[in-house]
Amino acid sequence: MKFFTIFGSAVFAQKCEKPTDISNPNSELHCIGAGGNCGINEDFARKGWQAYLTVPGQTAENTVWTEAQKYCESMGMNLATVANEQEHKDLMTYTVEYGKCMTNVTNRPGNFFIALNRVNNHDEFKWTYRNAPGEEKTCLPYEFGDGLNKFETEDKLIDKFCVYMESGSGSNQSKNWKQVDCNKNPTGTQIGFVCQPRRDVEECKSGAAGFSSLSAMIFMLAYFLIE
């Protein structure tokens, strides 16, 4: 077992080992980034991503978004967030390589939950995550990092409050975020998930803007008091 410090937090990294039964991959056999006999790019080890086909130890065949989020948080991590085009491209590549390791299929089509969700049919989708100190945060996609939008449709589908990304064969890199019920996957669709260490650097622009506005208000108040 390797030991990394990523984004200021300690992460234990297991080597990537292929399941003994490729036709029935065991989610307990997983990896962070690289190593072992999977041949996943070493660069992903430094990102600290951890992919799963299902929650380890779960008896249900399919994991839903709420279970995936809860599992990532239990490890002090978040479901993956995407701040820029390079991260999006790298995450797609990582999930393809992970899928090849777990199923022995090259460029395997895959579905993986990410940290986008909303609370009701009238709400906007937001990235939901915890920052390095552990505070829960939400951020609109256009205010997070470079403001990526990879939604398959701009329409908000009724009762579809969570999001997964498609990767591998047949996926469209520019429109691969799909809406889904947070507690039920489409029939016949297995959706894995990717956990990510908490970021040391806050990518949400709204937090910075809010601080600037507050600072300006305090400055103006002080100015008038002095006058």
C-alpha positions in Angstrom: 0.0 0.0 0.0 1.4 3.4 -1.0 0.8 6.6 1.0 0.1 10.0 -0.6 -0.6 13.5 0.7 -2.9 15.1 -1.8 -4.6 18.5 -1.5 -3.3 18.7 2.1 -5.0 15.4 3.2 -3.6 11.9 3.7 -4.8 9.3 1.3 -4.0 5.6 1.4 -3.5 4.3 -2.2 -4.0 0.7 -3.1 -2.4 -0.8 -6.1 -4.6 -1.4 -9.1 -5.3 -5.1 -9.3 -7.5 -6.8 -11.8 -10.4 -8.8 -10.3 -9.9 -12.5 -10.3 -13.3 -13.0 -12.1 -13.5 -10.4 -14.9 -17.1 -11.3 -15.6 -18.1 -10.3 -12.0 -15.8 -7.5 -10.9 -15.6 -7.1 -7.2 -15.8 -3.4 -6.1 -13.6 -4.2 -3.2 -10.7 -4.5 -5.7 -10.1 -1.0 -6.7 -7.2 1.5 -6.9 -6.2 5.1 -6.6 -4.6 6.2 -9.8 -1.9 3.8 -10.7 0.2 0.8 -9.9 -0.2 -2.9 -9.8 -1.2 -4.7 -13.0 -3.8 -2.3 -14.3 -1.5 0.1 -16.1 -3.5 3.2 -15.2 -1.5 6.5 -15.9 0.7 7.5 -12.9 -0.5 11.1 -13.3 -3.9 10.2 -11.9 -2.2 9.0 -8.7 -1.4 12.6 -7.9 -5.0 13.7 -8.3 -6.1 11.1 -5.7 -9.2 10.0 -7.7 -10.8 6.8 -6.5 -13.3 5.1 -8.8 -15.8 2.4 -7.8 -18.4 0.3 -9.8 -20.5 0.0 -6.6 -20.1 0.9 -2.9 -17.7 -1.7 -1.5 -19.6 -4.3 0.5 -23.0 -3.3 -0.9 -25.3 -6.1 -1.7 -27.4 -4.2 -4.3 -26.3 -4.5 -7.9 -26.4 -0.8 -8.6 -25.3 2.2 -6.5 -27.4 5.4 -6.5 -26.1 8.9 -6.3 -27.0 9.5 -2.6 -25.2 6.3 -1.6 -22.1 7.3 -3.7 -22.0 10.7 -2.1 -22.3 9.3 1.4 -19.6 6.8 0.8 -17.1 9.4 -0.5 -17.9 11.6 2.5 -17.2 8.6 4.9 -13.7 8.6 3.6 -13.2 12.4 4.0 -13.6 12.9 0.2 -16.2 14.3 -2.2 -17.8 13.0 -5.4 -15.6 14.3 -8.2 -15.9 18.0 -9.2 -14.7 19.4 -12.5 -13.1 22.8 -12.6 -11.7 23.0 -16.2 -11.5 21.3 -19.5 -8.3 19.5 -18.7 -9.8 18.0 -15.5 -12.8 16.9 -17.5 -10.7 15.2 -20.2 -8.5 13.6 -17.5 -11.5 12.3 -15.6 -12.9 10.7 -18.7 -9.6 9.1 -19.5 -9.2 7.8 -15.9 -12.6 6.2 -15.8 -12.0 4.5 -19.2 -8.7 3.1 -17.9 -10.4 2.1 -14.6 -13.1 0.4 -16.6 -10.6 -1.6 -18.6 -8.9 -2.8 -15.5 -12.2 -3.9 -13.8 -13.8 -5.5 -16.9 -10.9 -6.2 -19.3 -12.8 -4.3 -22.0 -10.8 -1.6 -23.9 -12.6 1.8 -24.1 -15.5 0.4 -22.1 -18.6 2.6 -22.1 -19.0 3.8 -18.5 -21.2 6.0 -16.3 -19.9 7.7 -13.2 -21.7 9.9 -10.7 -20.2 13.4 -10.2 -21.0 16.0 -7.5 -23.7 17.9 -9.4 -27.2 18.0 -8.0 -30.2 20.1 -7.1 -32.9 19.9 -4.4 -36.1 20.2 -6.4 -37.6 20.8 -9.9 -37.3 24.6 -9.6 -33.7 24.7 -8.3 -30.5 25.1 -10.3 -27.9 22.4 -10.5 -24.9 23.1 -8.2 -21.7 21.4 -7.3 -22.0 20.0 -3.8 -18.9 19.3 -1.9 -16.9 20.0 1.3 -13.8 22.3 1.3 -10.5 21.5 3.0 -11.8 22.5 6.5 -14.8 20.3 6.0 -17.4 23.0 5.4 -20.3 22.0 3.1 -20.4 24.2 -0.1 -22.6 24.5 -3.1 -21.6 26.4 -6.3 -23.3 27.0 -9.6 -21.5 25.4 -12.5 -20.8 28.7 -14.3 -19.1 30.1 -11.1 -17.0 27.0 -10.5 -13.5 27.0 -12.0 -13.7 27.8 -15.7 -17.5 27.4 -15.7 -17.8 24.2 -17.6 -21.2 23.1 -18.9 -21.3 19.6 -20.3 -25.0 18.9 -19.8 -26.6 16.7 -22.5 -29.6 19.1 -22.5 -30.3 22.5 -21.0 -33.8 21.4 -20.0 -34.2 20.4 -16.4 -35.8 17.0 -16.4 -38.6 16.4 -13.9 -37.6 14.7 -10.7 -34.0 14.2 -12.1 -32.0 16.0 -9.4 -28.5 14.3 -9.7 -25.9 13.9 -12.5 -23.6 11.3 -13.9 -21.0 11.5 -16.7 -20.6 9.2 -19.6 -17.2 8.1 -20.7 -15.6 5.6 -23.1 -17.0 4.4 -26.4 -20.0 6.3 -27.7 -19.8 9.2 -25.3 -19.8 12.8 -26.4 -17.0 14.7 -24.6 -18.8 18.0 -25.0 -22.3 16.8 -23.8 -21.8 13.9 -21.4 -23.4 15.1 -18.2 -26.8 13.3 -17.8 -29.6 13.9 -15.3 -30.8 11.0 -13.2 -33.0 10.3 -10.1 -30.8 10.6 -7.0 -32.3 7.4 -5.5 -33.0 5.2 -8.6 -30.9 4.4 -11.7 -32.5 3.9 -15.1 -33.4 0.3 -15.7 -30.4 -1.7 -16.9 -27.9 1.1 -16.3 -25.0 0.6 -13.9 -23.5 3.8 -12.7 -20.2 3.9 -10.8 -18.7 6.9 -9.1 -15.5 8.7 -8.5 -14.4 10.0 -5.1 -11.9 12.9 -5.0 -9.9 14.4 -2.1 -11.1 17.8 -0.8 -9.5 20.7 -2.7 -7.1 23.0 -0.9 -7.9 25.8 -3.4 -11.5 27.0 -3.5 -12.7 27.0 -7.1 -16.1 28.7 -6.5 -16.0 32.3 -7.7 -19.2 33.3 -5.8 -17.4 32.9 -2.4 -14.6 35.3 -3.5 -17.2 37.7 -4.9 -19.2 37.6 -1.6 -16.1 38.4 0.4 -15.2 41.3 -1.8 -18.7 42.8 -1.4 -18.6 42.4 2.3 -15.2 44.0 2.5 -16.4 46.9 0.4 -19.4 47.4 2.7 -17.2 47.5 5.8 -14.9 49.9 4.1 -17.7 52.3 3.2 -19.2 52.1 6.7 -15.9 52.9 8.3 -15.5 55.8 5.9 -18.8 57.4 6.8 -18.2 56.9 10.5 -14.9 58.7 10.2 -16.5 61.5 8.3 
